[in-house]
Amino acid sequence: MPSAPSQAPAPNAAAHAERPVEPVLRILPLGSGLVLIGLGLGLAFVALRMRQGGGLS
C-alpha cells in the first residue's frame, strides 16, 4: 500500500493571490496640499510683518 503525501489546499490561496505585492501609496488629495501651501505662505508673511514691525503691536 503506497502512501501518497497528503497536501491540504491552502484556504486563503485565492485571496492571497489577489492582494498586491507592493505596498500601496496613500497620497493626500490635492486640496489638502493646497491648504498646507497656503498656510505656509501665510505664516511666512506674518513672520515677515513681525520682523519689519518689531513684534506685535
mmCIF entry with sequence, helices, sheets and N, C-alpha, C, O atoms, coordinates in Angstrom:
data_MODEL
# 
_entry.id   MODEL 
# 
_entity.id                         1 
_entity.type                       polymer 
_entity.pdbx_number_of_molecules   1 
# 
_entity_poly.entity_id                      1 
_entity_poly.type                           'polypeptide(L)' 
_entity_poly.nstd_linkage                   no 
_entity_poly.nstd_monomer                   no 
_entity_poly.pdbx_seq_one_letter_code       MPSAPSQAPAPNAAAHAERPVEPVLRILPLGSGLVLIGLGLGLAFVALRMRQGGGLS 
_entity_poly.pdbx_seq_one_letter_code_can   MPSAPSQAPAPNAAAHAERPVEPVLRILPLGSGLVLIGLGLGLAFVALRMRQGGGLS 
_entity_poly.pdbx_strand_id                 A 
# 
loop_
_entity_poly_seq.entity_id 
_entity_poly_seq.num 
_entity_poly_seq.mon_id 
_entity_poly_seq.hetero 
1 1  MET n 
1 2  PRO n 
1 3  SER n 
1 4  ALA n 
1 5  PRO n 
1 6  SER n 
1 7  GLN n 
1 8  ALA n 
1 9  PRO n 
1 10 ALA n 
1 11 PRO n 
1 12 ASN n 
1 13 ALA n 
1 14 ALA n 
1 15 ALA n 
1 16 HIS n 
1 17 ALA n 
1 18 GLU n 
1 19 ARG n 
1 20 PRO n 
1 21 VAL n 
1 22 GLU n 
1 23 PRO n 
1 24 VAL n 
1 25 LEU n 
1 26 ARG n 
1 27 ILE n 
1 28 LEU n 
1 29 PRO n 
1 30 LEU n 
1 31 GLY n 
1 32 SER n 
1 33 GLY n 
1 34 LEU n 
1 35 VAL n 
1 36 LEU n 
1 37 ILE n 
1 38 GLY n 
1 39 LEU n 
1 40 GLY n 
1 41 LEU n 
1 42 GLY n 
1 43 LEU n 
1 44 ALA n 
1 45 PHE n 
1 46 VAL n 
1 47 ALA n 
1 48 LEU n 
1 49 ARG n 
1 50 MET n 
1 51 ARG n 
1 52 GLN n 
1 53 GLY n 
1 54 GLY n 
1 55 GLY n 
1 56 LEU n 
1 57 SER n 
# 
_struct_asym.id          A 
_struct_asym.entity_id   1 
# 
loop_
_struct_conf.conf_type_id 
_struct_conf.id 
_struct_conf.pdbx_PDB_helix_id 
_struct_conf.beg_label_comp_id 
_struct_conf.beg_label_asym_id 
_struct_conf.beg_label_seq_id 
_struct_conf.pdbx_beg_PDB_ins_code 
_struct_conf.end_label_comp_id 
_struct_conf.end_label_asym_id 
_struct_conf.end_label_seq_id 
_struct_conf.pdbx_end_PDB_ins_code 
_struct_conf.beg_auth_comp_id 
_struct_conf.beg_auth_asym_id 
_struct_conf.beg_auth_seq_id 
_struct_conf.end_auth_comp_id 
_struct_conf.end_auth_asym_id 
_struct_conf.end_auth_seq_id 
_struct_conf.pdbx_PDB_helix_class 
_struct_conf.details 
_struct_conf.pdbx_PDB_helix_length 
HELX_P HELX_P1 AA1 ALA A 13 ? GLU A 18 ? ALA A 13 GLU A 18 1 ? 6  
HELX_P HELX_P2 AA2 LEU A 30 ? GLY A 53 ? LEU A 30 GLY A 53 1 ? 24 
# 
_struct_conf_type.id          HELX_P 
_struct_conf_type.criteria    ? 
_struct_conf_type.reference   ? 
# 
loop_
_atom_site.group_PDB 
_atom_site.id 
_atom_site.type_symbol 
_atom_site.label_atom_id 
_atom_site.label_alt_id 
_atom_site.label_comp_id 
_atom_site.label_asym_id 
_atom_site.label_entity_id 
_atom_site.label_seq_id 
_atom_site.pdbx_PDB_ins_code 
_atom_site.Cartn_x 
_atom_site.Cartn_y 
_atom_site.Cartn_z 
_atom_site.occupancy 
_atom_site.B_iso_or_equiv 
_atom_site.pdbx_formal_charge 
_atom_site.auth_seq_id 
_atom_site.auth_comp_id 
_atom_site.auth_asym_id 
_atom_site.auth_atom_id 
_atom_site.pdbx_PDB_model_num 
ATOM 1   N N  . MET A 1 1  ? 0.842  -1.173 0.000  1.00 0.00 ? 1  MET A N  1 
ATOM 2   C CA . MET A 1 1  ? 0.000  0.000  0.000  1.00 0.00 ? 1  MET A CA 1 
ATOM 3   C C  . MET A 1 1  ? 0.899  1.252  0.000  1.00 0.00 ? 1  MET A C  1 
ATOM 4   O O  . MET A 1 1  ? 1.414  1.633  1.051  1.00 0.00 ? 1  MET A O  1 
ATOM 5   N N  . PRO A 1 2  ? 1.095  1.897  -1.169 1.00 0.00 ? 2  PRO A N  1 
ATOM 6   C CA . PRO A 1 2  ? 1.941  3.088  -1.226 1.00 0.00 ? 2  PRO A CA 1 
ATOM 7   C C  . PRO A 1 2  ? 1.225  4.279  -0.601 1.00 0.00 ? 2  PRO A C  1 
ATOM 8   O O  . PRO A 1 2  ? 0.029  4.488  -0.806 1.00 0.00 ? 2  PRO A O  1 
ATOM 9   N N  . SER A 1 3  ? 1.967  5.033  0.146  1.00 0.00 ? 3  SER A N  1 
ATOM 10  C CA . SER A 1 3  ? 1.368  6.204  0.800  1.00 0.00 ? 3  SER A CA 1 
ATOM 11  C C  . SER A 1 3  ? 1.731  7.456  0.008  1.00 0.00 ? 3  SER A C  1 
ATOM 12  O O  . SER A 1 3  ? 2.907  7.770  -0.177 1.00 0.00 ? 3  SER A O  1 
ATOM 13  N N  . ALA A 1 4  ? 0.729  8.147  -0.446 1.00 0.00 ? 4  ALA A N  1 
ATOM 14  C CA . ALA A 1 4  ? 0.938  9.395  -1.186 1.00 0.00 ? 4  ALA A CA 1 
ATOM 15  C C  . ALA A 1 4  ? 0.981  10.542 -0.190 1.00 0.00 ? 4  ALA A C  1 
ATOM 16  O O  . ALA A 1 4  ? 0.229  10.542 0.785  1.00 0.00 ? 4  ALA A O  1 
ATOM 17  N N  . PRO A 1 5  ? 1.849  11.518 -0.420 1.00 0.00 ? 5  PRO A N  1 
ATOM 18  C CA . PRO A 1 5  ? 1.894  12.663 0.509  1.00 0.00 ? 5  PRO A CA 1 
ATOM 19  C C  . PRO A 1 5  ? 0.581  13.444 0.445  1.00 0.00 ? 5  PRO A C  1 
ATOM 20  O O  . PRO A 1 5  ? 0.134  13.845 -0.630 1.00 0.00 ? 5  PRO A O  1 
ATOM 21  N N  . SER A 1 6  ? -0.011 13.646 1.582  1.00 0.00 ? 6  SER A N  1 
ATOM 22  C CA . SER A 1 6  ? -1.283 14.364 1.616  1.00 0.00 ? 6  SER A CA 1 
ATOM 23  C C  . SER A 1 6  ? -1.023 15.856 1.708  1.00 0.00 ? 6  SER A C  1 
ATOM 24  O O  . SER A 1 6  ? -0.333 16.329 2.612  1.00 0.00 ? 6  SER A O  1 
ATOM 25  N N  . GLN A 1 7  ? -1.577 16.578 0.773  1.00 0.00 ? 7  GLN A N  1 
ATOM 26  C CA . GLN A 1 7  ? -1.420 18.035 0.761  1.00 0.00 ? 7  GLN A CA 1 
ATOM 27  C C  . GLN A 1 7  ? -2.802 18.658 0.870  1.00 0.00 ? 7  GLN A C  1 
ATOM 28  O O  . GLN A 1 7  ? -3.646 18.498 -0.012 1.00 0.00 ? 7  GLN A O  1 
ATOM 29  N N  . ALA A 1 8  ? -3.013 19.358 1.949  1.00 0.00 ? 8  ALA A N  1 
ATOM 30  C CA . ALA A 1 8  ? -4.284 20.054 2.118  1.00 0.00 ? 8  ALA A CA 1 
ATOM 31  C C  . ALA A 1 8  ? -4.210 21.380 1.375  1.00 0.00 ? 8  ALA A C  1 
ATOM 32  O O  . ALA A 1 8  ? -3.214 22.093 1.498  1.00 0.00 ? 8  ALA A O  1 
ATOM 33  N N  . PRO A 1 9  ? -5.236 21.729 0.608  1.00 0.00 ? 9  PRO A N  1 
ATOM 34  C CA . PRO A 1 9  ? -5.207 23.025 -0.097 1.00 0.00 ? 9  PRO A CA 1 
ATOM 35  C C  . PRO A 1 9  ? -5.260 24.174 0.906  1.00 0.00 ? 9  PRO A C  1 
ATOM 36  O O  . PRO A 1 9  ? -5.964 24.118 1.914  1.00 0.00 ? 9  PRO A O  1 
ATOM 37  N N  . ALA A 1 10 ? -4.505 25.200 0.599  1.00 0.00 ? 10 ALA A N  1 
ATOM 38  C CA . ALA A 1 10 ? -4.469 26.373 1.479  1.00 0.00 ? 10 ALA A CA 1 
ATOM 39  C C  . ALA A 1 10 ? -5.812 27.085 1.403  1.00 0.00 ? 10 ALA A C  1 
ATOM 40  O O  . ALA A 1 10 ? -6.290 27.363 0.303  1.00 0.00 ? 10 ALA A O  1 
ATOM 41  N N  . PRO A 1 11 ? -6.438 27.390 2.542  1.00 0.00 ? 11 PRO A N  1 
ATOM 42  C CA . PRO A 1 11 ? -7.764 28.028 2.496  1.00 0.00 ? 11 PRO A CA 1 
ATOM 43  C C  . PRO A 1 11 ? -7.735 29.434 1.934  1.00 0.00 ? 11 PRO A C  1 
ATOM 44  O O  . PRO A 1 11 ? -8.729 29.875 1.358  1.00 0.00 ? 11 PRO A O  1 
ATOM 45  N N  . ASN A 1 12 ? -6.624 30.161 2.081  1.00 0.00 ? 12 ASN A N  1 
ATOM 46  C CA . ASN A 1 12 ? -6.557 31.549 1.623  1.00 0.00 ? 12 ASN A CA 1 
ATOM 47  C C  . ASN A 1 12 ? -5.688 31.688 0.392  1.00 0.00 ? 12 ASN A C  1 
ATOM 48  O O  . ASN A 1 12 ? -5.150 32.766 0.140  1.00 0.00 ? 12 ASN A O  1 
ATOM 49  N N  . ALA A 1 13 ? -5.536 30.627 -0.379 1.00 0.00 ? 13 ALA A N  1 
ATOM 50  C CA . ALA A 1 13 ? -4.659 30.690 -1.546 1.00 0.00 ? 13 ALA A CA 1 
ATOM 51  C C  . ALA A 1 13 ? -5.199 31.676 -2.584 1.00 0.00 ? 13 ALA A C  1 
ATOM 52  O O  . ALA A 1 13 ? -4.436 32.465 -3.142 1.00 0.00 ? 13 ALA A O  1 
ATOM 53  N N  . ALA A 1 14 ? -6.491 31.638 -2.844 1.00 0.00 ? 14 ALA A N  1 
ATOM 54  C CA . ALA A 1 14 ? -7.067 32.542 -3.845 1.00 0.00 ? 14 ALA A CA 1 
ATOM 55  C C  . ALA A 1 14 ? -7.057 33.988 -3.353 1.00 0.00 ? 14 ALA A C  1 
ATOM 56  O O  . ALA A 1 14 ? -6.770 34.903 -4.124 1.00 0.00 ? 14 ALA A O  1 
ATOM 57  N N  . ALA A 1 15 ? -7.365 34.195 -2.084 1.00 0.00 ? 15 ALA A N  1 
ATOM 58  C CA . ALA A 1 15 ? -7.379 35.559 -1.542 1.00 0.00 ? 15 ALA A CA 1 
ATOM 59  C C  . ALA A 1 15 ? -5.972 36.126 -1.469 1.00 0.00 ? 15 ALA A C  1 
ATOM 60  O O  . ALA A 1 15 ? -5.769 37.325 -1.660 1.00 0.00 ? 15 ALA A O  1 
ATOM 61  N N  . HIS A 1 16 ? -5.008 35.270 -1.195 1.00 0.00 ? 16 HIS A N  1 
ATOM 62  C CA . HIS A 1 16 ? -3.625 35.740 -1.091 1.00 0.00 ? 16 HIS A CA 1 
ATOM 63  C C  . HIS A 1 16 ? -3.075 36.119 -2.458 1.00 0.00 ? 16 HIS A C  1 
ATOM 64  O O  . HIS A 1 16 ? -2.260 37.035 -2.566 1.00 0.00 ? 16 HIS A O  1 
ATOM 65  N N  . ALA A 1 17 ? -3.513 35.424 -3.503 1.00 0.00 ? 17 ALA A N  1 
ATOM 66  C CA . ALA A 1 17 ? -3.004 35.709 -4.844 1.00 0.00 ? 17 ALA A CA 1 
ATOM 67  C C  . ALA A 1 17 ? -3.547 37.033 -5.377 1.00 0.00 ? 17 ALA A C  1 
ATOM 68  O O  . ALA A 1 17 ? -2.907 37.649 -6.228 1.00 0.00 ? 17 ALA A O  1 
ATOM 69  N N  . GLU A 1 18 ? -4.700 37.485 -4.906 1.00 0.00 ? 18 GLU A N  1 
ATOM 70  C CA . GLU A 1 18 ? -5.292 38.714 -5.430 1.00 0.00 ? 18 GLU A CA 1 
ATOM 71  C C  . GLU A 1 18 ? -4.722 39.968 -4.786 1.00 0.00 ? 18 GLU A C  1 
ATOM 72  O O  . GLU A 1 18 ? -4.886 41.064 -5.323 1.00 0.00 ? 18 GLU A O  1 
ATOM 73  N N  . ARG A 1 19 ? -4.063 39.831 -3.660 1.00 0.00 ? 19 ARG A N  1 
ATOM 74  C CA . ARG A 1 19 ? -3.527 41.018 -2.975 1.00 0.00 ? 19 ARG A CA 1 
ATOM 75  C C  . ARG A 1 19 ? -2.302 41.548 -3.704 1.00 0.00 ? 19 ARG A C  1 
ATOM 76  O O  . ARG A 1 19 ? -1.511 40.758 -4.219 1.00 0.00 ? 19 ARG A O  1 
ATOM 77  N N  . PRO A 1 20 ? -2.121 42.868 -3.762 1.00 0.00 ? 20 PRO A N  1 
ATOM 78  C CA . PRO A 1 20 ? -0.928 43.415 -4.415 1.00 0.00 ? 20 PRO A CA 1 
ATOM 79  C C  . PRO A 1 20 ? 0.321  43.102 -3.597 1.00 0.00 ? 20 PRO A C  1 
ATOM 80  O O  . PRO A 1 20 ? 0.286  43.047 -2.368 1.00 0.00 ? 20 PRO A O  1 
ATOM 81  N N  . VAL A 1 21 ? 1.414  42.900 -4.307 1.00 0.00 ? 21 VAL A N  1 
ATOM 82  C CA . VAL A 1 21 ? 2.662  42.528 -3.644 1.00 0.00 ? 21 VAL A CA 1 
ATOM 83  C C  . VAL A 1 21 ? 3.322  43.752 -3.036 1.00 0.00 ? 21 VAL A C  1 
ATOM 84  O O  . VAL A 1 21 ? 3.830  43.687 -1.916 1.00 0.00 ? 21 VAL A O  1 
ATOM 85  N N  . GLU A 1 22 ? 3.322  44.870 -3.759 1.00 0.00 ? 22 GLU A N  1 
ATOM 86  C CA . GLU A 1 22 ? 3.984  46.070 -3.245 1.00 0.00 ? 22 GLU A CA 1 
ATOM 87  C C  . GLU A 1 22 ? 3.022  46.890 -2.394 1.00 0.00 ? 22 GLU A C  1 
ATOM 88  O O  . GLU A 1 22 ? 1.810  46.835 -2.605 1.00 0.00 ? 22 GLU A O  1 
ATOM 89  N N  . PRO A 1 23 ? 3.543  47.644 -1.442 1.00 0.00 ? 23 PRO A N  1 
ATOM 90  C CA . PRO A 1 23 ? 2.655  48.459 -0.596 1.00 0.00 ? 23 PRO A CA 1 
ATOM 91  C C  . PRO A 1 23 ? 1.999  49.575 -1.400 1.00 0.00 ? 23 PRO A C  1 
ATOM 92  O O  . PRO A 1 23 ? 2.585  50.120 -2.336 1.00 0.00 ? 23 PRO A O  1 
ATOM 93  N N  . VAL A 1 24 ? 0.779  49.899 -1.016 1.00 0.00 ? 24 VAL A N  1 
ATOM 94  C CA . VAL A 1 24 ? 0.015  50.916 -1.736 1.00 0.00 ? 24 VAL A CA 1 
ATOM 95  C C  . VAL A 1 24 ? 0.338  52.278 -1.141 1.00 0.00 ? 24 VAL A C  1 
ATOM 96  O O  . VAL A 1 24 ? 0.303  52.457 0.077  1.00 0.00 ? 24 VAL A O  1 
ATOM 97  N N  . LEU A 1 25 ? 0.655  53.242 -2.010 1.00 0.00 ? 25 LEU A N  1 
ATOM 98  C CA . LEU A 1 25 ? 0.956  54.602 -1.564 1.00 0.00 ? 25 LEU A CA 1 
ATOM 99  C C  . LEU A 1 25 ? -0.345 55.350 -1.330 1.00 0.00 ? 25 LEU A C  1 
ATOM 100 O O  . LEU A 1 25 ? -1.211 55.381 -2.205 1.00 0.00 ? 25 LEU A O  1 
ATOM 101 N N  . ARG A 1 26 ? -0.486 55.938 -0.185 1.00 0.00 ? 26 ARG A N  1 
ATOM 102 C CA . ARG A 1 26 ? -1.673 56.743 0.100  1.00 0.00 ? 26 ARG A CA 1 
ATOM 103 C C  . ARG A 1 26 ? -1.283 58.214 -0.064 1.00 0.00 ? 26 ARG A C  1 
ATOM 104 O O  . ARG A 1 26 ? -0.543 58.763 0.752  1.00 0.00 ? 26 ARG A O  1 
ATOM 105 N N  . ILE A 1 27 ? -1.787 58.840 -1.123 1.00 0.00 ? 27 ILE A N  1 
ATOM 106 C CA . ILE A 1 27 ? -1.443 60.225 -1.440 1.00 0.00 ? 27 ILE A CA 1 
ATOM 107 C C  . ILE A 1 27 ? -2.575 61.117 -0.967 1.00 0.00 ? 27 ILE A C  1 
ATOM 108 O O  . ILE A 1 27 ? -3.748 60.826 -1.201 1.00 0.00 ? 27 ILE A O  1 
ATOM 109 N N  . LEU A 1 28 ? -2.215 62.207 -0.298 1.00 0.00 ? 28 LEU A N  1 
ATOM 110 C CA . LEU A 1 28 ? -3.226 63.156 0.148  1.00 0.00 ? 28 LEU A CA 1 
ATOM 111 C C  . LEU A 1 28 ? -3.905 63.781 -1.057 1.00 0.00 ? 28 LEU A C  1 
ATOM 112 O O  . LEU A 1 28 ? -3.272 63.967 -2.096 1.00 0.00 ? 28 LEU A O  1 
ATOM 113 N N  . PRO A 1 29 ? -5.168 64.105 -0.933 1.00 0.00 ? 29 PRO A N  1 
ATOM 114 C CA . PRO A 1 29 ? -5.845 64.778 -2.045 1.00 0.00 ? 29 PRO A CA 1 
ATOM 115 C C  . PRO A 1 29 ? -5.204 66.134 -2.350 1.00 0.00 ? 29 PRO A C  1 
ATOM 116 O O  . PRO A 1 29 ? -4.517 66.718 -1.512 1.00 0.00 ? 29 PRO A O  1 
ATOM 117 N N  . LEU A 1 30 ? -5.440 66.606 -3.540 1.00 0.00 ? 30 LEU A N  1 
ATOM 118 C CA . LEU A 1 30 ? -4.814 67.854 -3.989 1.00 0.00 ? 30 LEU A CA 1 
ATOM 119 C C  . LEU A 1 30 ? -5.240 69.031 -3.111 1.00 0.00 ? 30 LEU A C  1 
ATOM 120 O O  . LEU A 1 30 ? -4.436 69.930 -2.864 1.00 0.00 ? 30 LEU A O  1 
ATOM 121 N N  . GLY A 1 31 ? -6.469 69.042 -2.643 1.00 0.00 ? 31 GLY A N  1 
ATOM 122 C CA . GLY A 1 31 ? -6.955 70.156 -1.830 1.00 0.00 ? 31 GLY A CA 1 
ATOM 123 C C  . GLY A 1 31 ? -6.188 70.316 -0.540 1.00 0.00 ? 31 GLY A C  1 
ATOM 124 O O  . GLY A 1 31 ? -5.912 71.440 -0.120 1.00 0.00 ? 31 GLY A O  1 
ATOM 125 N N  . SER A 1 32 ? -5.830 69.190 0.113  1.00 0.00 ? 32 SER A N  1 
ATOM 126 C CA . SER A 1 32 ? -5.089 69.320 1.373  1.00 0.00 ? 32 SER A CA 1 
ATOM 127 C C  . SER A 1 32 ? -3.692 69.868 1.129  1.00 0.00 ? 32 SER A C  1 
ATOM 128 O O  . SER A 1 32 ? -3.167 70.614 1.954  1.00 0.00 ? 32 SER A O  1 
ATOM 129 N N  . GLY A 1 33 ? -3.090 69.509 0.014  1.00 0.00 ? 33 GLY A N  1 
ATOM 130 C CA . GLY A 1 33 ? -1.777 70.064 -0.298 1.00 0.00 ? 33 GLY A CA 1 
ATOM 131 C C  . GLY A 1 33 ? -1.844 71.564 -0.529 1.00 0.00 ? 33 GLY A C  1 
ATOM 132 O O  . GLY A 1 33 ? -0.961 72.304 -0.096 1.00 0.00 ? 33 GLY A O  1 
ATOM 133 N N  . LEU A 1 34 ? -2.889 72.012 -1.210 1.00 0.00 ? 34 LEU A N  1 
ATOM 134 C CA . LEU A 1 34 ? -3.041 73.452 -1.448 1.00 0.00 ? 34 LEU A CA 1 
ATOM 135 C C  . LEU A 1 34 ? -3.281 74.204 -0.144 1.00 0.00 ? 34 LEU A C  1 
ATOM 136 O O  . LEU A 1 34 ? -2.783 75.316 0.037  1.00 0.00 ? 34 LEU A O  1 
ATOM 137 N N  . VAL A 1 35 ? -4.044 73.598 0.764  1.00 0.00 ? 35 VAL A N  1 
ATOM 138 C CA . VAL A 1 35 ? -4.288 74.232 2.060  1.00 0.00 ? 35 VAL A CA 1 
ATOM 139 C C  . VAL A 1 35 ? -2.982 74.350 2.835  1.00 0.00 ? 35 VAL A C  1 
ATOM 140 O O  . VAL A 1 35 ? -2.716 75.387 3.444  1.00 0.00 ? 35 VAL A O  1 
ATOM 141 N N  . LEU A 1 36 ? -2.165 73.299 2.820  1.00 0.00 ? 36 LEU A N  1 
ATOM 142 C CA . LEU A 1 36 ? -0.895 73.347 3.543  1.00 0.00 ? 36 LEU A CA 1 
ATOM 143 C C  . LEU A 1 36 ? 0.043  74.387 2.948  1.00 0.00 ? 36 LEU A C  1 
ATOM 144 O O  . LEU A 1 36 ? 0.749  75.077 3.685  1.00 0.00 ? 36 LEU A O  1 
ATOM 145 N N  . ILE A 1 37 ? 0.061  74.507 1.630  1.00 0.00 ? 37 ILE A N  1 
ATOM 146 C CA . ILE A 1 37 ? 0.907  75.527 0.987  1.00 0.00 ? 37 ILE A CA 1 
ATOM 147 C C  . ILE A 1 37 ? 0.413  76.923 1.370  1.00 0.00 ? 37 ILE A C  1 
ATOM 148 O O  . ILE A 1 37 ? 1.216  77.812 1.650  1.00 0.00 ? 37 ILE A O  1 
ATOM 149 N N  . GLY A 1 38 ? -0.906 77.113 1.383  1.00 0.00 ? 38 GLY A N  1 
ATOM 150 C CA . GLY A 1 38 ? -1.456 78.418 1.766  1.00 0.00 ? 38 GLY A CA 1 
ATOM 151 C C  . GLY A 1 38 ? -1.130 78.776 3.203  1.00 0.00 ? 38 GLY A C  1 
ATOM 152 O O  . GLY A 1 38 ? -0.799 79.923 3.503  1.00 0.00 ? 38 GLY A O  1 
ATOM 153 N N  . LEU A 1 39 ? -1.225 77.789 4.100  1.00 0.00 ? 39 LEU A N  1 
ATOM 154 C CA . LEU A 1 39 ? -0.876 78.061 5.495  1.00 0.00 ? 39 LEU A CA 1 
ATOM 155 C C  . LEU A 1 39 ? 0.601  78.397 5.649  1.00 0.00 ? 39 LEU A C  1 
ATOM 156 O O  . LEU A 1 39 ? 0.961  79.269 6.440  1.00 0.00 ? 39 LEU A O  1 
ATOM 157 N N  . GLY A 1 40 ? 1.446  77.718 4.908  1.00 0.00 ? 40 GLY A N  1 
ATOM 158 C CA . GLY A 1 40 ? 2.884  78.008 4.972  1.00 0.00 ? 40 GLY A CA 1 
ATOM 159 C C  . GLY A 1 40 ? 3.196  79.402 4.471  1.00 0.00 ? 40 GLY A C  1 
ATOM 160 O O  . GLY A 1 40 ? 3.993  80.121 5.074  1.00 0.00 ? 40 GLY A O  1 
ATOM 161 N N  . LEU A 1 41 ? 2.563  79.791 3.358  1.00 0.00 ? 41 LEU A N  1 
ATOM 162 C CA . LEU A 1 41 ? 2.794  81.143 2.838  1.00 0.00 ? 41 LEU A CA 1 
ATOM 163 C C  . LEU A 1 41 ? 2.260  82.202 3.790  1.00 0.00 ? 41 LEU A C  1 
ATOM 164 O O  . LEU A 1 41 ? 2.903  83.230 4.005  1.00 0.00 ? 41 LEU A O  1 
ATOM 165 N N  . GLY A 1 42 ? 1.087  81.954 4.358  1.00 0.00 ? 42 GLY A N  1 
ATOM 166 C CA . GLY A 1 42 ? 0.528  82.912 5.318  1.00 0.00 ? 42 GLY A CA 1 
ATOM 167 C C  . GLY A 1 42 ? 1.426  83.084 6.534  1.00 0.00 ? 42 GLY A C  1 
ATOM 168 O O  . GLY A 1 42 ? 1.635  84.201 7.008  1.00 0.00 ? 42 GLY A O  1 
ATOM 169 N N  . LEU A 1 43 ? 1.953  81.977 7.036  1.00 0.00 ? 43 LEU A N  1 
ATOM 170 C CA . LEU A 1 43 ? 2.857  82.053 8.188  1.00 0.00 ? 43 LEU A CA 1 
ATOM 171 C C  . LEU A 1 43 ? 4.137  82.807 7.838  1.00 0.00 ? 43 LEU A C  1 
ATOM 172 O O  . LEU A 1 43 ? 4.674  83.540 8.667  1.00 0.00 ? 43 LEU A O  1 
ATOM 173 N N  . ALA A 1 44 ? 4.626  82.627 6.608  1.00 0.00 ? 44 ALA A N  1 
ATOM 174 C CA . ALA A 1 44 ? 5.836  83.343 6.191  1.00 0.00 ? 44 ALA A CA 1 
ATOM 175 C C  . ALA A 1 44 ? 5.580  84.849 6.124  1.00 0.00 ? 44 ALA A C  1 
ATOM 176 O O  . ALA A 1 44 ? 6.424  85.642 6.542  1.00 0.00 ? 44 ALA A O  1 
ATOM 177 N N  . PHE A 1 45 ? 4.424  85.240 5.602  1.00 0.00 ? 45 PHE A N  1 
ATOM 178 C CA . PHE A 1 45 ? 4.118  86.677 5.524  1.00 0.00 ? 45 PHE A CA 1 
ATOM 179 C C  . PHE A 1 45 ? 3.914  87.279 6.906  1.00 0.00 ? 45 PHE A C  1 
ATOM 180 O O  . PHE A 1 45 ? 4.327  88.413 7.151  1.00 0.00 ? 45 PHE A O  1 
ATOM 181 N N  . VAL A 1 46 ? 3.285  86.538 7.815  1.00 0.00 ? 46 VAL A N  1 
ATOM 182 C CA . VAL A 1 46 ? 3.118  87.034 9.182  1.00 0.00 ? 46 VAL A CA 1 
ATOM 183 C C  . VAL A 1 46 ? 4.482  87.198 9.851  1.00 0.00 ? 46 VAL A C  1 
ATOM 184 O O  . VAL A 1 46 ? 4.714  88.177 10.560 1.00 0.00 ? 46 VAL A O  1 
ATOM 185 N N  . ALA A 1 47 ? 5.381  86.243 9.626  1.00 0.00 ? 47 ALA A N  1 
ATOM 186 C CA . ALA A 1 47 ? 6.719  86.346 10.212 1.00 0.00 ? 47 ALA A CA 1 
ATOM 187 C C  . ALA A 1 47 ? 7.481  87.548 9.654  1.00 0.00 ? 47 ALA A C  1 
ATOM 188 O O  . ALA A 1 47 ? 8.211  88.217 10.385 1.00 0.00 ? 47 ALA A O  1 
ATOM 189 N N  . LEU A 1 48 ? 7.310  87.819 8.362  1.00 0.00 ? 48 LEU A N  1 
ATOM 190 C CA . LEU A 1 48 ? 7.981  88.988 7.771  1.00 0.00 ? 48 LEU A CA 1 
ATOM 191 C C  . LEU A 1 48 ? 7.421  90.296 8.321  1.00 0.00 ? 48 LEU A C  1 
ATOM 192 O O  . LEU A 1 48 ? 8.166  91.243 8.573  1.00 0.00 ? 48 LEU A O  1 
ATOM 193 N N  . ARG A 1 49 ? 6.094  90.338 8.506  1.00 0.00 ? 49 ARG A N  1 
ATOM 194 C CA . ARG A 1 49 ? 5.486  91.552 9.071  1.00 0.00 ? 49 ARG A CA 1 
ATOM 195 C C  . ARG A 1 49 ? 5.964  91.801 10.489 1.00 0.00 ? 49 ARG A C  1 
ATOM 196 O O  . ARG A 1 49 ? 6.250  92.936 10.869 1.00 0.00 ? 49 ARG A O  1 
ATOM 197 N N  . MET A 1 50 ? 6.051  90.711 11.282 1.00 0.00 ? 50 MET A N  1 
ATOM 198 C CA . MET A 1 50 ? 6.512  90.854 12.664 1.00 0.00 ? 50 MET A CA 1 
ATOM 199 C C  . MET A 1 50 ? 7.972  91.287 12.714 1.00 0.00 ? 50 MET A C  1 
ATOM 200 O O  . MET A 1 50 ? 8.376  92.038 13.602 1.00 0.00 ? 50 MET A O  1 
ATOM 201 N N  . ARG A 1 51 ? 8.767  90.805 11.748 1.00 0.00 ? 51 ARG A N  1 
ATOM 202 C CA . ARG A 1 51 ? 10.181 91.165 11.726 1.00 0.00 ? 51 ARG A CA 1 
ATOM 203 C C  . ARG A 1 51 ? 10.363 92.632 11.352 1.00 0.00 ? 51 ARG A C  1 
ATOM 204 O O  . ARG A 1 51 ? 11.218 93.317 11.914 1.00 0.00 ? 51 ARG A O  1 
ATOM 205 N N  . GLN A 1 52 ? 9.557  93.119 10.399 1.00 0.00 ? 52 GLN A N  1 
ATOM 206 C CA . GLN A 1 52 ? 9.683  94.508 9.978  1.00 0.00 ? 52 GLN A CA 1 
ATOM 207 C C  . GLN A 1 52 ? 9.094  95.462 11.003 1.00 0.00 ? 52 GLN A C  1 
ATOM 208 O O  . GLN A 1 52 ? 9.629  96.548 11.227 1.00 0.00 ? 52 GLN A O  1 
ATOM 209 N N  . GLY A 1 53 ? 7.989  95.058 11.629 1.00 0.00 ? 53 GLY A N  1 
ATOM 210 C CA . GLY A 1 53 ? 7.314  95.961 12.553 1.00 0.00 ? 53 GLY A CA 1 
ATOM 211 C C  . GLY A 1 53 ? 7.862  95.915 13.957 1.00 0.00 ? 53 GLY A C  1 
ATOM 212 O O  . GLY A 1 53 ? 7.467  96.743 14.778 1.00 0.00 ? 53 GLY A O  1 
ATOM 213 N N  . GLY A 1 54 ? 8.728  95.014 14.275 1.00 0.00 ? 54 GLY A N  1 
ATOM 214 C CA . GLY A 1 54 ? 9.305  94.946 15.607 1.00 0.00 ? 54 GLY A CA 1 
ATOM 215 C C  . GLY A 1 54 ? 8.450  94.201 16.603 1.00 0.00 ? 54 GLY A C  1 
ATOM 216 O O  . GLY A 1 54 ? 8.514  94.485 17.799 1.00 0.00 ? 54 GLY A O  1 
ATOM 217 N N  . GLY A 1 55 ? 7.648  93.253 16.144 1.00 0.00 ? 55 GLY A N  1 
ATOM 218 C CA . GLY A 1 55 ? 6.850  92.458 17.060 1.00 0.00 ? 55 GLY A CA 1 
ATOM 219 C C  . GLY A 1 55 ? 5.372  92.800 16.998 1.00 0.00 ? 55 GLY A C  1 
ATOM 220 O O  . GLY A 1 55 ? 4.933  93.533 16.111 1.00 0.00 ? 55 GLY A O  1 
ATOM 221 N N  . LEU A 1 56 ? 4.618  92.276 17.928 1.00 0.00 ? 56 LEU A N  1 
ATOM 222 C CA . LEU A 1 56 ? 3.178  92.526 17.953 1.00 0.00 ? 56 LEU A CA 1 
ATOM 223 C C  . LEU A 1 56 ? 2.903  93.911 18.512 1.00 0.00 ? 56 LEU A C  1 
ATOM 224 O O  . LEU A 1 56 ? 3.492  94.320 19.513 1.00 0.00 ? 56 LEU A O  1 
ATOM 225 N N  . SER A 1 57 ? 2.007  94.623 17.856 1.00 0.00 ? 57 SER A N  1 
ATOM 226 C CA . SER A 1 57 ? 1.613  95.928 18.399 1.00 0.00 ? 57 SER A CA 1 
ATOM 227 C C  . SER A 1 57 ? 0.216  96.290 17.987 1.00 0.00 ? 57 SER A C  1 
ATOM 228 O O  . SER A 1 57 ? -0.280 97.355 18.354 1.00 0.00 ? 57 SER A O  1 
# 
